[in-house]
Amino acid sequence: MKSIAHEDLMTVSISDLAPTQITAGMREVEFKRRRWCEKHSHKAASYLSRHRIPVILGPGTRHYIIDHHHLMRALHEEGVTKVPACVVADMSALHFDEFWSTLESGRWAHPYDGEGRRRSYHDIPKSVSDLTDDLFRSLSGALKRAGGYAKNKTPFSEFRWADFLRSRIARETVEHDFDGALVLALNLAQSREAMALPGWLGPASENSAHFGLPEDVRH
């Protein structure tokens, strides 16, 4: 792997960005689309300049995104074609399997499907437009916005919460009664079962967060 002393800044086409995960929470994508539409043009440009997309150069010198998959999918659906990016590592000399195993060991890849099952690296989409839906990733995102757990820099922390909720809440509940599923999720987030998860805020007696359902998590 070639190290990069200073992050290389560039502008890239969203259609050329390669994901490093299989799924996204499509409710989360819709949330980001709404937020994007609320921004005026000058605020949108400023927002992108402050949220440069971190990419890794991989085989074929493709740009593999290692964060902001939901935002990229949202912007793609809103007709945005180019975004500012920064190259954080050059792994273009690695072969396919070595590249992906290096990414995964560095916690830069998440090859799991919408059922939480481990999949082949070949199943990772080639474009953000091909990311598939994970209902529980949407639920974990809504849970964080509702104060169920704190924002955390642990890689794929929202997916860890998604898997926790996946094993405890019926998929049918999330599909047909998202608000009801969020109430269940809020209760689970206060339990000691969740204490090993990133951003855990403690049991109900110690948690001062307001557990209502804010407008921006209702659908």
N, C-alpha and C positions, 0 to 999 in steps of 0.2 A: 504494500500500500504506500503510495506516495503521499508524504505529509505536505500540508499547505501552510506556509508560515503566516500568510495573511489571507483572510477569506477573499476569494475572487468574487467580485460583484458583477452581476449581469442581468439581462432581461431575457426571459425564456417564454416560449409559448406554452400555455397550459396543456394543449393537446400533445406536446412533446414530453410532458412530465410522466414518469413511470412511478406507480404506487409501490409501496413496500408493505402493504397490507391488503387483505382480500375484501374486507367489508367496511362500511361506514353506517352510521345511524342516519337514515334518510330524514327522520324528523329533525335531527340536528342540522342536516343540510338545509332544510326548509327554514329553520330558525335563523341560520346565518344568511340565507337569501333575503329574508325580511329585514334583518338588521342592515344588510348592505343597501337595500333599496331605500332605507330611511336616511342614508348619508347623502349629503350634497356632494357634487362632483369634486370640489376642492378638498372636502373631508375624506372622500374615498381615496384620492391620490395620496393624501398624507397618511392615511391608514396603511396603505400598501407599502409606502416607503418605510414605515415603522415595523412592518411584519414581513421582512424579506424571507422568502421560502428557503429553508436549508435543504440543500441537495448534495448527493454524493454522485460522482462520476463513476458509472459502472461499465460493464461490458458493452462494446459498441459506442462508448462515450455517451451513453444515454444519461439523462439527469433523473436520478431516483430521489423522490421527495421522502424525507424522514419525519415530517411534521406537517400539520395544517391540511390534512387530506380533506376534511369536511369543508374547509374554506375554499380549497381549490375546486371541489365539485360544485359548490354553490356559485362561485364566480363563473365557472364554465357554463352553468345553466343560465346565468344572467347575461351571457354573451361577452364576458371579458375574455380577451384572447391572450394577453401577455401580462406577466407579473415579474417584479424584481426578485432575484434569487441570489443566494450566496453558496458557493461551493465550499463544503467543509472538509472533504476528503476526496482523494482520487484513487479509486480502486479499479480503474479501467483495464489494468493489466491482468486482473484475476479472471479465471475461468468461471463459468456459470455457478457450479456447485460451491466452489471456494468463495465466490463473491457473496452468495446468499447465506452460507454458513457463517461467514465473517460478520455480515449484517446482523444476523440473529443473535450471535454470541455477544455482539455489542449492544443488543437491545434496540436495534434500528429497524427490525422487521417483525411482522406479526402475521405469520401464515396460518391463521385460524378463520374458519368460516362462520356463518351466522348461527350455527348450532354450537359454537365453541369447540369444534373439532379441528385437530391439527391436520393440515393439508400439505400437499407437495408444493415446492417452490414454483413449479410450473402452473399452479392454479392461481398464482397472484396475477391480477389483471395487468394488461399492458398500458392501460389508460385510466385516468380518474373517472371517465364516463362509464367505465365497466365495473366500478366498485359495486358490490351487492349489499343488500340491506341487512343490518343486524338490529332487530327490534330492541334488544337489551342494551345495545350501545346507546340508542336514543334514550332509553330509560335512565341509564347511568348519567347521561349528560343533563337530563332534566332534574335528576336527583341532586346533582352538584349545584345547579342554579337555585334550587329550592332550599339550599343550606344543609343538605344531608351529609355532605363531607366537604372538606376544604380543597381548594385548588392545590395541586401537588405536581412537582416537576418529575416525579418518578415516571419513566417511560411506560406508555400504555396503561397508565393508572385507571383511565376510564374503562378500558377493556377488562381490567381486573375486577372493577366493581360490576361490570356487565356480567361477567362469569359468576360472580357471587350471587347476583340477583337471578340469573338464569337457572340456578340450581334450587331456587326457593320460591319463585313466582311462576305460575302457569303461563305458558306462551299465549294461550287463548285470552287470558286476562289482559295482557299487554296489547294484544291485537284489538280487542273489542271494548276495553274500558281502561284507556291509558291513564286517566286521572286516578282511577281506583288502584291501578298498579303502582302509581307514584306514591299514594298513601301507604301502601304495603311496604314499598321500598324505603320510605322515610322511617317507618317503624323498625325495619331490619337494620337500617344504617345506625340506629342508636343502640343496637344490641351488641353484646360482647362477642358474638359470632363474627362481627366485622372488624374487630379491633386490630387485626393484622394487616388490614388494607390501608393503602396510602391515603392520607387525609382524614382518617377517622377522627371524629370530634368527641368521642366518649359517649357513655350511656346517657339516657334521658335526664337523669338527675344532675348531670354535670354539663349538659349541653344547653347553652343559652340561645342557640339559633332559633329563629322563627320558622316553624314548620307549617306554614300555610301553602297555598298553591298560587304563586305569583302569576300574573297574566302571561309572562313570557315563557312559562313552562306548560301552559294549558294548550290543548289542541282539540 
